[in-house]
Amino acid sequence: MSCRDRDFRSAGKGFWAHISDEQWNDWRWQLRHRLTSLEEIAGLLTLTDSERRGILLASSRKLALAITPYFFTLLSPEDPDCPVRRQVIPRSEELLRAPYEMSDPCGEDGNMVAPGLVHRYPDRVLFLVTDRCASYCRYCTRSRIVSGVGEQHLTVDVDRALAYLWEHREVRDVLLSGGDPLLLSDGRLRELLGRLREIPHIEIVRIGTRVPIFLPQRLTRDLCELLRTFHPLWINIHANHAAELTAEVRDALGRLADAGIPLGNQSVLLRGVNDSAGAVRDLVHKLVRARVRPYYLYQCDLIEGTDHLRVPIEEGIQIMRALRGYTTGFAVPQYVVDGPGGGGKIPLNPEYIVGEEGGQLLLQNFLGKLYRYPSPRSSPGGAEGTPSGRAS
Ligand SMILES: *Cc1c(COP(=O)(O)O)cnc(C)c1O
């Protein structure tokens, strides 16, 4: 084992030591044996009262409970504050509802142009292709439609979505999400990607998936061979804590990267999971070693029942300040908040322009030292090709 490999420990089989490697490494076996009930989980973890109530109530009416055996081996059996456990084991706080929380915090339903197809930005669309995931994140921004127990049902109509895309030549980027697109069979993925690739104006296709983290067994050589035939294809994964990047995950990501797929990561800033500069730094360092570039760090959306997981934006900004300059530039994600009600992604940055003095901008570097930059006088029309910034 090289020193680079030391942190990437195998998850092992834990409670499933009696299961053959063949079954354990079969993604369909993992899906069939997901933990979904209080009885199953209470037999394996010491649950708090809050977790018991959360499992009983929240998972039957808000967002289903499901955890793959593989991912379950990463949870601490004793410690309810384990950062991995907090992401997937419901708590009674999920039943609370803050006045500002919503069922569709990103306002996706208002931008739905065909069942499952969200068109908000000028040149790209979000295509929700399934409502199922390998495991369920308790803070899911699409709790209303994901997992089958929420208040709405996701209807996916691939024919209507594709008809819209054929017609809308301004769409050059299609982001497949859900649910988790990598839960579709190889055959369905091939058909869907193939039909998208027939549309000449679609330049890139992206997949947003947490399957590499919840179910790395799904990233078979066959799937990677299939995906590479649809380039340019980009994948964004979703990891929140360094402990999720096991040897199994690193190997699965390596197969995707070897298939030529550029990999990014989207994290959600979560209380008790990754709400410190140290936790985010450990995560991004491990991501770049696994050939994944940190893309977004999301402020937790105002989804119902997630107040106990939310971190104030000021704290998120402090975490960003502790990264920029202190680590590899491309290991620093962009911190964003989805504007509540449908505003789209809004970047949140520490302030580095701290003033102006006699035509010079006062800039602060990562160490807090001040520098003056003589700002060139802008031409009357402003920078060419950029919006004028006029209030509308
Ligand atoms: C996040 C999102 C996208 C993709 O946004 P990028 O900033 O390009 O990654 C597209 N459409 C919708 C509706 C989204 O929420």
The ligand as a Tripos MOL2 file, in Angstrom:
@<TRIPOS>MOLECULE
LIG
   15    15     1     0     0
SMALL
NO_CHARGES

@<TRIPOS>ATOM
      1 C1        -28.1910   23.5780  -10.9070 C.3       1 LIG1
      2 C2        -29.0670   23.6470  -12.0520 C.ar      1 LIG1
      3 C3        -28.5320   23.6210  -13.3510 C.ar      1 LIG1
      4 C4        -27.0540   23.5350  -13.6200 C.3       1 LIG1
      5 O1        -26.4020   24.6660  -13.1340 O.3       1 LIG1
      6 P1        -24.8330   24.8900  -13.3400 P.3       1 LIG1
      7 O2        -24.5100   26.0950  -12.5220 O.co2     1 LIG1
      8 O3        -24.6070   25.0660  -14.8030 O.co2     1 LIG1
      9 O4        -24.1470   23.6510  -12.8270 O.co2     1 LIG1
     10 C5        -29.4230   23.7100  -14.4000 C.ar      1 LIG1
     11 N1        -30.7470   23.8430  -14.1950 N.ar      1 LIG1
     12 C6        -31.2860   23.8830  -12.9660 C.ar      1 LIG1
     13 C7        -32.7500   24.0420  -12.8230 C.3       1 LIG1
     14 C8        -30.4610   23.7840  -11.8460 C.ar      1 LIG1
     15 O5        -30.9910   23.8030  -10.6220 O.3       1 LIG1
@<TRIPOS>BOND
     1     1     2 1
     2     2     3 ar
     3     2    14 ar
     4     3     4 1
     5     3    10 ar
     6     4     5 1
     7     5     6 1
     8     6     7 2
     9     6     8 1
    10     6     9 1
    11    10    11 ar
    12    11    12 ar
    13    12    13 1
    14    12    14 ar
    15    14    15 1
@<TRIPOS>SUBSTRUCTURE
     1 LIG1         1 GROUP 0 **** ****
